[in-house]
Amino acid sequence: MKVAIVHYWLVTMRGGEKVLEELCKLYPQADIFTLVLDEGTLSPILRKHKITTSFLQSIPGSRKHYQKLLPLMPFALEQLDVTDYDLVISSESGPAKGIVTRPDALHICYCHSPMRYIWDHYHVYRRELGLASRFVFSLVAPLLRMWDVTTAARVDAFVSNSMHVSRRIARVYGRLSTVIYPPVAVEDFEPADKIEDYYLCAGQIVTYKRVDLAVQAFTKMGKPLIVIGDGPHLEPLRRVAGPSVKFLGRCDFATLKHHLSHCRALVFPGEEDFGILPVEAMASGRPVIAYGAGGALESMGDEGAGVFFTDQSVDGLVDAVRRFEARFDEFDPSRIRKRAQRFSSARFRREMSAFVEAELARKRNTFRQPEWNEIEAHEDSSNTLVLTHDERV
């Protein structure tokens, strides 16, 4: 069986790329198709696979400014030829599910989210554009939405990375989906013997992550906060942060792992589709102070793994920190870690493999030729031969 995996773009190694790595472990013979590739970011696992890029790769600056090429992405995606492949798995967050496959091929879409920039985060992205780009984006976005909805019909079966995203798929595409949580390398993390006196906020510093709430709240309280990550809003946050807030910028995995296991708690003030970082903190035995929306509600479950706040504001976060500190001794690192183990990479591969096999069996049954004993030949009143067979065919 020839397998193709279509991933929107390969310019970083974040959550979506970790899913891609696990799919490559499941299908080591698979070829990868992507819109834009930065070879310097590829992990050793991905380097083993043949990778085909779109014509966007040849545009100067595309690896750095790929998001500005959004209007061209549907055209570029549809030029990628996967007609030789029996199984196509699209990894969707940018344009990927719109790939054109053979009618008898099985197309499964693992959806991290319908494209945020044209749906639920449309106005957030639009506000951050310059005047000319905002005008162009306003004209293009309705066309992209139409393309995005119509190409959902090219998918045989959807898999969503959370119930939160499953509801979004139903609303945007009108399709049902099966939830298979993304893989988290929980075995790479472990609790520390000693907890230090600081809180941690980590991740890409962009608007929807709401790192600004953490910086302002801990500046207001005068409590120690370490911020790990980089992004366009890093420098503005440095200017408003008080002396209790320390910025480490982009760090290696060893540094992140150390701080996840030694912090009092991870502060997670944004709304994520799933959110791998809270699970990594839980795998380190540390609780999470999270905004009570999106995937955090599913990964953390009840407040045995941390504290939620529903008022996404500085005062709402300050109140959550105070409630957390009042309950600090209640949080059991071993119990928290046990919950994180529900989201292991091995579990993802097991569930994804079973889902694909079930869909392949269903597809084979749909396209198989009927057996002669299922066909009844008879003549109608006009002596015309009529063939009827099992309605599954």
Helices and strands as residue ranges (DSSP letters): E 3-7, H 15-26, E 31-34, G 39-41, H 44-47, E 51-53, G 55-58, G 66-72, H 73-79, E 87-92, E 106-111, G 116-118, H 122-127, H 131-150, G 151-154, E 157-160, H 163-173, E 177-179, G 186-188, E 199-202, G 207-209, H 211-221, E 225-228, H 234-240, E 245-249, H 253-262, E 266-268, H 276-283, E 288-291, H 296-300, G 303-305, E 306-309, H 314-326, G 328-330, H 333-340, G 341-343, H 345-367, G 372-374, E 376-379, E 385-388
